[in-house]
Amino acid sequence: MNNIHSANINAVIEKFKTDIEKGLTSHQAKFNLDQFGENRLEATAQRTLLNMLLDQFKDFTVIILIIASFISIALGETIDGGVIIGIVILNAILGTYQENKASNALDALKSMASPKAKVIRDQSTQEIDSSLLVPGDIVLLESGDYVPADLRLIESINLKIDESALTGESVPVEKNAHASIPEKSPIGDRVNCAYSGTIVTYGRGKAIVVNTGMQTEIGHIATMLNEASDDLTPLQQKLSDFGKLLGIICIVVSIVIMGLGILRNENLLDIFMTAVSLAVAAIPEGLPAVVTTVLALGMQRMVKKNAIMKRLSAVETLGSTTTICSDKTGTLTQNKMTVQSIYANQNEYKVSGTGYTFEGTIEGNTENLRMLLLTATLCNDALIKDADCIGDPTEGALVVLAEKAHFGHISLRKNMPRISEYPFDSVRKLMTTVHQIDDQLMMLTKGAPDELIKRCSDILIEGKKKSFTPALKTEYLDQNTHYAKQALRVIAYAYKPLSPSYSIEQEEQDMIFLGLTGMIDPPRSEAIEAIATCKRAGINVVMITGDHITTASAIGNKLGILDQNHSAIEGAEIDSLDDAALLALVKDVNVYARVSPEHKVKIVNAIQNAGHIVAMTGDGVNDAPALKNADIGIAMGITGTDVSKEAADMILTDDNFASIVSAVEEGRIIYSNIRKFVGFLLSCNVGEILIIFIAMLLNWGVPLVPIQLLWVNLITDSFPAFALGVERGEKGIMNKPPRDKKEPIVDTKMGIAIVFQSIGLTFAVLLAFKIGGFIALHSGAVDPLSLARTFAFMTLIFGEMLRAYSARREDQYLWQFNPFGNKYLNLSVLVAVVLLFMVVYIPFLQTIFKTTSIHIQYLLMIIGLSFIPTLFGEFSKFIIKRMK
């Protein structure tokens, strides 16, 4: 049933044909169960491991490699074909492993359902499995219970429900069964209802079940989670697009080569093996492994910065973030209510210190505030233990306030025990306790300022009782309004001496007023600094919260999120907007208050449609759909629900916004490094294509066979690529704007570098191939072609090793930085050279790789030729600098 909060309760009872005293009959319950189904959440069908594995073979470049392997095997080159097949299978297993780490958010959502529920059926109270609840059931709620379904309250006795997981509002909601609620009110304002998955923290109640299973608010969230798609990250998309381009180039060149071979009446076997060589040369087989490893190493570094990445690809996406949508409570704020000001004795007293530690002071004479602080401490059920609040966070803030004035709450409560109490309720909006203080029975009251002030006839000023005149009352009411505009939660205090024959319910009149306190969940100081860093980095920060707009705006101003260029709105305004209007709105709004889960998804999608890469933070069930829809979902590790953690791509172990900014910086460093090794690997592949293509055009034969190309692509190039992937971040990386998500990974700058380096590599290798052939011809070598290919093979590898040092910086020449500053690169070059000598000089490896031993004098010649690609690479930097 929709709009349960605005419907007349009698209409609800009539709709479900129930009795609020007797409940449903067993027959009615069975009929409703058949009609509405069980109170469970449903999941969409999950892809199987087999489906994931088969999808890995649909990639365009993978198909080319598979065809090349079959051609090789069919032509008798079983080693080449077998190695290619092995590479394809290994990459498929890696891809399946990563994809299998799919979200288990719905499973976590299911686990939130209360396993049991107390209902009235057949005129008696029963405890049943919550899955058997049906609309029309009468449910009884007590403190500590999970709410088992969506309910319309019939009775509420001091009932408070923690709805933070659903709404994001940190303070438990006071429920009122008899409240009249407008139809378009957000969930957080529907005080006559209770929602599945929330927790009763205080009091008790009776309610009628109106929605179960997928029809509940939590069920709507489950539906949104099922509908959210897992799109490719920007990096995955760019690499996939470039792979297709290389594949198409490979096919075109192969057709040209085959056509030339046929026209020249060359051996068909040689023609096909040349085509296979081109396929192997065009595709960077080692790139998936290098990307995976570099991202995994980045994940490890992020753990040290309090960020756990659940998906490897999310590491890179985080670095390209242009907008961070953040929850308020606990992320941007401390999630610890703190008293900031006291207004008493017609003076304001500022309070220092934040959180639940007792560090801080009250700027003023605490003796003048003695009765106010006693009231705040004794008319209070909270405890502070080990800097943690046990109880209501508002009351916890008052305990801390008193402790800052050395009013120890434990000893005071022991020496001045509570004799009687009149608990808080939503009608009076007051809480009263009675204590023996200095041989006098004393009633202490705290509550809503407007309610308490009108019940007071006197006021305590400087320890003396004075008449609480209308002018004084106006002064304190104005101060209350002033605090409220600053988003402070204001509480008023009063006391009254009692006679032994008191009646506490009747004594809340003619009290002596003490003053006001204003408290707030303060912003994290590090969050303010982090937001300033975001602005310098060109990243917009948006706050999305379930709190009221006044509170949200005040915090937004303090954090620097709200400024003259941005505004704040409530979620209800979003309902009246179409997609185009919302797209226009998100460009100017930085604070969204009183939002629902649907609003969060709409906001995230609209910001994405505006061309941004969005990181979304959250901790509650209500955040899960938006976390899953965002480019990067970030869950809170401390306060976050299991649902939010499973839906997210990243988990903050310290719930701190500043850690997000550190992770963004690490993501930018990783992307910068990915560019370096992608450019390094692709220039080699383009060079290899040119080497084979030009050699065939000139009718020189094939300089490099498939097994040699595989060795270069998988082994020799991969080690330096790994090393480039762990380069330290360059200075000022967070002072640059985010890159455009439409910007290809191979942009103009990288394209020029690839062209020059591949030309240099082609020239050096072909020159080495001809020199090797010339030497073989005049030295009477047994296998001239093998010697020429070995010359080409070694020049290619040495050229790549030397060029890796140049690739460490895209914008600096070799002499402008220490080229040997990356110890991992130095080690990888050493390993690659050792492996090269093994392949060239160990007899059984010579057979496999079709190489032959090279005399040392020729080795020096090869090393000389190997400097050519580096010179071309440095020249490309010169050209790029001149283009700026």
MITI-22359 format. One record per residue (C-alpha): residue in one letter; y, z, x. Coordinates in steps of 0.25 Angstrom, whole numbers, plus 2048, in hexadecimal, padded with zeros to 3 digits. Layout:
N
AYZX;...
end
This chain:
884
M800800800;N80E7FC805;N81A804805;I813811803;H81F819807;S8288147FC;A81E8147F1;N81E81F7E6;I8138297EA;N80E8287DB;A80D8197DC;V80481A7E9;I7FB8247E2;E7FA81B7D6;K7F780F7DF;F7EB8157E5;K7E681D7D9;T7E582A7E0;D7E78397DD;I7F08417E7;E7E884E7E4;K7DA8487E2;G7DA83C7EB;L7D18307E9;T7C38307E3;S7B882B7EC;H7B781F7E3;Q7C581C7E4;A7C581E7F3;K7B98147F4;F7C080A7EC;N7CC80B7F4;L7C480A801;D7BE7FD7FC;Q7CC7F77F8;F7D47FB804;G7C97FC80F;E7C780781A;N7D280E820;R7D080782E;L7D87FD837;E7D27EF839;A7D27E7845;T7D27D8847;A7C67D284E;Q7C77D385D;R7C47C8867;T7B67CA86E;L7B57CA87D;L7AE7BC87C;N7BA7B6875;M7C37BC880;L7BA7B688B;L7B97A8884;D7C87A8883;Q7CA7A9892;F7C379B893;K7CD79488A;D7D8794895;F7DC786899;T7DB7898A8;V7CE7908A6;I7C878389F;I7CD77B8AB;L7C57848B4;I7B97848AC;I7B97758AC;A7BB7748BB;S7AF77E8BD;F7A67758B5;I7AA7698BC;S7A87708C9;I79A7758C6;A7967678C0;L79A7608CD;G79276A8D5;E79D7738DA;T79777F8D4;I79E7898DD;D7AC7848D9;G7A77838CA;G7A17918CB;V7AD7988D1;I7B67918C6;I7AD7968BB;G7AD7A48C1;I7BC7A58C1;V7BD7A08B3;I7B37AB8AE;L7BA7B68B7;N7C87B38B1;A7C27B28A3;I7BC7C08A5;L7C97C68AA;G7D07C089E;T7C67C5894;Y7C77D389A;Q7D67D4898;E7D67CE88A;N7CB7D8886;K7D67E3888;A7DB7E087A;S7E27EB872;N7DA7F586B;A7E67FA863;L7DF7F9856;D7D380185A;A7DD80C85F;L7E480A851;K7D780D84A;S7D581A852;M7E282084C;A7DC82083E;S7D982E83A;P7C9830839;K7CA83A82D;A7D483C821;K7D5847817;V7D6841809;I7D58467FB;R7CA83F7F4;D7C28437E7;Q7CB84F7E5;S7C88557F3;T7CD854801;Q7C484C80A;E7C3848819;I7BF83981A;D7BF82E825;S7CD828825;S7C781A824;L7C381D816;L7D1821811;V7D6818806;P7E38167FF;G7E58207F5;D7DE82B7FD;I7E68397FD;V7E783D80C;L7EA84B811;L7F284C81E;E7F3858828;S7F985A835;G7F1853840;D7EB848836;Y7EC83A839;V7F183282D;P7E582A829;A7EC81F821;D7FA81B81B;L7FD826811;R808829807;L80B838807;I8098407FA;E80C84E801;S81285280E;I814860813;N81B860820;L814854824;K81884D831;I810841836;D81183B844;E81382C842;S817829850;A80B820852;L810817846;T81F818846;G82381C854;E82B82884F;S828834858;V82B83F84F;P821842844;V82583E836;E82884882B;K82184381E;N826845810;A81C840805;H8278407FB;A831838802;S83782B7FC;I836820807;P83D812806;E833806806;K838800813;S83880D81B;P83180C829;I82481482B;G82B81F832;D833822826;R82882281C;V82783181B;N81E83180F;C81382A815;A80982C821;Y803821829;S7F581F82F;G7F382383D;T7FF82D83D;I7FD83C83F;V801848837;T808852840;Y80C85C836;G80A861828;R80185B81D;G801850812;K7FA849807;A7FB83A806;I7F582E7FF;V7EE823807;V7F6816804;N7F180C810;T7E580C818;G7DF804824;M7E77F7827;Q7F17FA81C;T7F6806823;E80280682D;I7F9807838;G7F07FC832;H7FC7F3832;I7FE7F6841;A7EF7F3843;T7F17E583C;M7FD7E2846;L7F47E6852;N7E97DC84D;E7F47D184B;A7FA7D3858;S7F67C8862;D7F47C9871;D7FC7BE877;L7FC7B9885;T8067BF88E;P8117B7894;L80A7B68A2;Q7FC7B289B;Q8037A8893;K80B7A289F;L7FF7A28A8;S7F679B89D;D80179189B;F80278E8AA;G7F378D8AB;K7F37838A1;L7FD77B8A8;L7F577C8B5;G7E97778AE;I7F076B8A8;I7F57678B5;C7E77698BB;I7E17608B0;V7EC7558B2;V7EB7558C1;S7DB7558C0;I7DC7488B7;V7E57428C1;I7DC7458CD;M7D07408C5;G7D77338C1;L7DB7318D0;G7CC7348D4;I7C672A8CA;L7D071F8CE;R7CD7228DD;N7BE7218D9;E7BC72F8DF;N7AF7378DE;L7AF73E8D0;L7A974B8D5;D7B574C8DF;I7BF7488D3;F7B97538CA;M7B975E8D6;T7C875A8D8;A7CB75D8C9;V7C376A8CB;S7CC76E8D7;L7D876B8CF;A7D47748C4;V7D177F8CD;A7DE77D8D5;A7E777C8C8;I7E27898C2;P7E67978C9;E7D879D8C7;G7DD7AA8CE;L7E97AC8C5;P7E27B48BA;A7DC7BE8C4;V7E97C08CB;V7F17C28BF;T7E77CC8B9;T7E67D48C6;V7F67D48C8;L7F87D98BA;A7ED7E38BC;L7F47E88C8;G8017E98C1;M7FA7F18B6;Q7F67FB8C1;R8047FC8C6;M8097FE8B7;V80080A8B5;K8088118C0;K81480E8B8;N80E8158AB;A80B8078A5;I7FC8038A2;M7FA7F589F;K7EF7F1895;R7F07E2897;L7F17DB8A5;S7FA7D089F;A8047DB899;V8087DE8A7;E80F7D18A9;T8147D089B;L81B7DE89D;G8237D88A8;S8297CD89F;T82D7D7894;T83B7D488E;T83B7DE883;I8357EC883;C8337F2875;S832801876;D82E80D86D;K83881886E;T83082586D;G82A82987A;T82D81C881;L83C81B882;T83D82A87E;Q835836883;N82E839875;K833847877;M83E84C86E;T849853875;V85585B870;Q861855876;S86C85D86F;I86F86A868;Y87B86C85E;A87D87B85B;N88988485C;Q891878859;N88E873867;E88586886C;Y87B86D877;K87486287F;V866863884;S86085D890;G85285A894;T84885188C;G839852888;Y83085E886;T833865893;F83D871893;E84686B89E;G85486A899;T860872894;I869875888;E87787388C;G87D880885;N87B88E882;T86D89087D;E87089E878;N87989886E;L86D88E86A;R86389A86A;M86089985B;L85F88A85A;L85588A866;L84D895860;T84C88D853;A84888085A;T83D888862;L838891857;C83988884A;N83087E852;D82187B853;A821873860;L81C87786D;I81F87187B;K814872885;D81386B892;A82086388F;D81985E882;C81C860874;I81286686B;G81786485D;D82385C857;P82B855861;T83885A85A;E83486885B;G82F866869;A83D86286D;L84386F867;V83987886F;V83E87087C;L84C873878;A84A882877;E842882884;K84E87C88B;A856888887;H84A89188C;F84689487E;G837894880;H83088F873;I823896876;S8288A4879;L8338A386E;R8288A0863;K81F8AB868;N82B8B5868;M8318B085B;P8248AC853;R8258A3846;I8248AC83A;S8258A182F;E82889382E;Y82D888824;P82887B82A;F83086E82A;D82F86581F;S83685881C;V83E85D810;R845869816;K845862824;L84487082A;M83B87A831;T83C889831;T835894838;V8378A3838;H8378AC844;Q83A8BA849;I8468B9852;D84D8C6858;D8488CF84D;Q84C8C5842;L8458BB839;M84B8AE83C;M8498A1835;L84A89483E;T84C887838;K84D87983E;G84E86B837;A85785F832;P866862835;D86B85E827;E860867820;L862873829;I871873829;K87387381A;R86987F81A;C872887824;S87E890820;D88189682E;I88189183C;L87F898849;I88A895854;E88A89C861;G8818A685C;K8898A9850;K8868A6841;K89189E83A;S89389782D;F88D88982D;T899883827;P899874821;A8A187082D;L897875837;K88C86F82F;T893862830;E89486383F;Y885865840;L88285A837;D88B85183E;Q88485584B;N877852845;T87B844841;H88184284F;Y873846855;A86C83D84B;K87483184F;Q86F83385E;A861833858;L85F84285B;R855849852;V85E85584D;I858863849;A86086E843;Y85D87D844;A86088A83C;Y85C89883B;K85C8A4831;P8598B3832;L84F8B7828;S84C8C3820;P83D8C8820;S83C8C3811;Y8408B5814;S83A8A880D;I83A89D818;E83B89280E;Q847898808;E84E89C814;E85288E819;Q860890814;D86D896819;M868895828;I870896834;F87288883B;L86F88784A;G87187984E;L86B86B851;T86386585C;G86285685E;M855850865;I850843869;D84483C870;P84D83987C;P84C82C884;R84482B890;S84E82B89C;E8458218A3;A844818897;I854816897;E8538128A6;A8478098A3;I84F802897;A85A7FF8A1;T8507F98AA;C84B7F089F;K8597EB89C;R85B7E88AA;A84E7E08AA;G8527D989D;I8487E0894;N84D7E4887;V8487F2882;V8467F4872;M84280186C;I839801860;T83780E859;G83381584C;D83E81F84D;H84B81E845;I856814849;T86082084D;T856826857;A85281885C;S86081385E;A864820865;I85981F86F;G85B810871;N86A813875;K86681E87F;L85B815885;G864809886;I85C80187D;L8677FF872;D8747F9877;Q87F7F1871;N8777E5871;H86B7EB869;S8697F285C;A85F7FB855;I8587F9847;E84D7FF83E;G8407F883C;A8437F782D;E84D7EC830;I8427E4837;D83B7E2829;S8467DA823;L8467D082F;D83F7C3831;D83A7BF83E;A8467B7842;A84F7C283E;L8477CC846;L8477C3852;A8567C3852;L8577D2850;V84E7D685C;K8587D0865;D8627DB862;V85A7E785E;N8557F1869;V8517FD860;Y8487FC854;A84680984C;R83D80D841;V833802843;S8257FF83E;P8197F9846;E81C7EC83F;H82B7ED843;K8267EF852;V81E7E2851;K8297DA84B;I8337DF855;V82A7DC861;N8267CE85C;A8357CB859;I8397CF867;Q82D7C686D;N8327BA864;A83F7BC86A;G8397B8877;H8367C687D;I82A7CC884;V8297D987D;A8237E7882;M8217F0877;T81F7FF879;G81880986F;D80F81586D;G80C81585E;V80280E855;N80F80884F;D81280185C;A8047FB85E;P8077ED857;A8147EB85E;L80D7EF86C;K8037E4869;N80D7DA865;A8167DC871;D8147D487E;I8127E2884;G80E7EE87C;I8117FB883;A80A80887E;M80D817881;G80281D889;I80682C886;T80B82B877;G80581E873;T7FA81D869;D7EC81686C;V7F080B863;S7FD80786B;K7F6808878;E7EB7FF874;A7F57F586E;A7FE7F587B;D7FD7ED888;M8037F8890;I80380888F;L80E811895;T80781D89B;D81582589A;D81A81F88D;N82781C895;F830810893;A8348108A1;S82580D8A5;I82680089C;V8327FB8A5;S82A7FE8B2;A81E7F68AC;V8287EB8A9;E82C7EB8B7;E81E7EB8BC;G81B7DF8B2;R8277D78B8;I8227DA8C6;I8147D58C2;Y8197C88BB;S8217C58C8;N8157C78D0;I80D7BE8C6;R8177B38C8;K8157B48D7;F8067B38D7;V8067A98CC;G8107A08D3;F8077A28E0;L7FA79E8D9;L8007938D1;S80678C8DD;C7F978C8E4;N7F27868D7;V7FD77B8D6;G7FC7798E5;E7ED7778E4;I7EE76D8D9;L7F87658E1;I7EF7668ED;I7E47608E6;F7EC7568DE;I7F47508E9;A7E774F8F2;M7E07478E8;L7EC73E8E5;L7ED73B8F4;N7DD73A8F4;W7DC7458FE;G7D074B8F7;V7D075A8F2;P7D67648FC;L7D07708F5;V7C37728ED;P7C277B8E1;I7BB7868E8;Q7C77878F2;L7D17868E7;L7CA7928DF;W7CA79A8EC;V7D97988EE;N7DC79B8DF;L7D37A78DD;I7D27AD8EB;T7DD7A98F5;D7E97A88EB;S7E57B48E3;F7E67BF8EE;P7F57BB8F1;A7F77BA8E2;F7F27C88DF;A7FC7CD8EA;L8077C68E4;G8047CD8D7;V8067DB8DD;E8147D88E3;R81E7E38E2;G8297E18D8;E8367DA8DD;K8427E28DC;G84B7E08CF;I8407DB8C7;M8457E48BB;N8537DE8BC;K84E7D18B8;P84D7CC8AA;P83F7CA8A4;R83A7BC8A5;D8397B3899;K82C7B3893;K82C7A4891;E82E7A38A0;P82279C8A6;I81B7A48B2;V81D7978BA;D82C7968B8;T83578C8BF;K8367958CB;M8277978CD;G8247888CA;I82D7848D5;A82678D8DF;I8187888DA;V81C77A8DC;F82277C8EA;Q8167858EF;S80B77C8E9;I8127708F0;G8127788FD;L80477C8FB;T7FF76E8F8;F806768904;A80077390D;V7F2771908;L7F2762907;L7F8762915;A7ED76B91A;F7E2763913;K7E675691A;I7E875D927;G7DA763926;G7D4756922;F7DB75092E;I7D575A937;A7C8759931;L7C874A933;H7CC74B942;S7C3757945;G7B6751940;A7B475C936;V7A775C92E;D7AE75E921;P7BC758922;L7BF75B913;S7BB769914;L7C476C920;A7D0765919;R7CD76D90C;T7CC77A915;F7DA77791B;A7DF77590D;F7D8782908;M7DD78B913;T7EC785912;L7EC788903;I7E7796905;F7F0799911;G7FC79290A;E7F979B8FD;M7F97A8906;L8067A590D;R80D7A1900;A8097AE8F9;Y8137B5902;S81E7AC8FD;A81A7AE8EE;R81D7BD8EF;R82B7BA8EB;E8307AF8E2;D83F7B08E6;Q83F7B58F4;Y83B7AD901;L8317B290A;W83B7B7914;Q8427BF90A;F8377C9907;N82B7CF90F;P8207C590C;F8157CE911;G81A7DA908;N80E7D88FE;K8037DF905;Y7F97DA8FB;L7FD7CB8FE;N7FB7CD90D;L7ED7D290A;S7EA7C7900;V7EE7BD90A;L7E57C3914;V7DA7C390B;A7DC7B5907;V7DC7B0915;V7CF7B8918;L7C87B290D;L7CD7A4910;F7C87A591E;M7BA7A9918;V7BA79D90F;V7BE79491B;Y7B579A926;I7A97A0920;P79E79591F;F798798911;L7A679990B;Q7AA78C911;T79E785909;I7A378B8FC;F7B27898FE;K7B077B906;T7B8780912;T7B677F921;S7BB78792D;I7C9784932;H7CD785941;I7D778F944;Q7E1785949;Y7E077E93C;L7E278B935;L7F078D93B;M7F377F936;I7EF783928;I7F7790928;G80378892D;L80177F921;S80078B918;F80E78F919;I813782912;P811788904;T819794907;L82478C90C;F824784900;G8247918F8;E8307968FF;F8377898FD;S83578A8EE;K83C7978EE;F8487908F4;I8487868E9;I8467908DE;K8527988E4;R85B78C8E4;M8577898D5;K85D7978D0;
end
